[in-house]
């Protein structure tokens, strides 16, 4: 992919653009959804937790949803659960 300039700003596009319509936005900062962090296991099924935004604010939910409906409160961008330190 190559960096290009468009009417809405800079973006990454396929080298065959515009024949190939594959494009990606350029992200300037770390994502707010927690995808740049080390995965935190779900306390119920041990699948990774995913940060999501609901009508009452940010929370962490199991990535195995709807099979596992476990949710954890958000505490400054981190799940509010006590994790054991690995040695």
Secondary structure, DSSP 8 states (H G I E B T S, - for coil): -EEEEETTEEEEE-TTTTTS--EEE---S--TTSTTS---B-TTT--BEEEEEETTEEEEEETTTTT---EEEEETTEESS------
